[in-house]
Amino acid sequence: MALTGVLRPGHAQIRVLDLEESVKWYTEVMGLVPMGRDSQGRAYFKTRAERDHNSVILRQADQAGIDLFAFKVLDKATLEDFDKAASLRRENRAHPRR
């Protein structure tokens, strides 16, 4: 099933082993703009052209990886279509056809 209405990547939350070193790298090498930190220590960044508050979130963790990757969608109906498609995929994995 093809879904339309996806506008662009929205944001990603990334697990890093060394938060301070990662903040430096995302700022100095990647050129992202630091937007601040929250009470849990997560660091928020945006690109120079980003309209939203942030597009990248870094958090300290024992294992590097990605927590989530989100997309901007056209409207609520598009989001609901994604929810339906995800539910169908989960159902199909739980009860595969033979």
Secondary structure as the mmCIF struct_conf table of DSSP 4:
data_model
#
loop_
_struct_conf.conf_type_id
_struct_conf.id
_struct_conf.beg_label_comp_id
_struct_conf.beg_label_asym_id
_struct_conf.beg_label_seq_id
_struct_conf.end_label_comp_id
_struct_conf.end_label_asym_id
_struct_conf.end_label_seq_id
STRN STRN1 VAL A 6 VAL A 16
BEND BEND1 LEU A 17 LEU A 17
HELX_RH_AL_P HELX_RH_AL_P1 LEU A 19 GLU A 28
TURN_TY1_P TURN_TY1_P1 VAL A 29 VAL A 29
BEND BEND2 MET A 30 MET A 30
HELX_LH_PP_P HELX_LH_PP_P1 LEU A 32 LEU A 32
STRN STRN2 VAL A 33 ARG A 37
TURN_TY1_P TURN_TY1_P2 SER A 39 GLN A 40
STRN STRN3 ALA A 43 LYS A 46
TURN_TY1_P TURN_TY1_P3 ARG A 48 ALA A 49
BEND BEND3 ASP A 52 HIS A 53
BEND BEND4 SER A 55 SER A 55
STRN STRN4 VAL A 56 GLN A 60
BEND BEND5 ASP A 62 GLN A 63
STRN STRN5 GLY A 65 VAL A 73
BEND BEND6 LEU A 74 ASP A 75
HELX_RH_AL_P HELX_RH_AL_P2 LYS A 76 ALA A 94
BEND BEND7 HIS A 95 HIS A 95
#
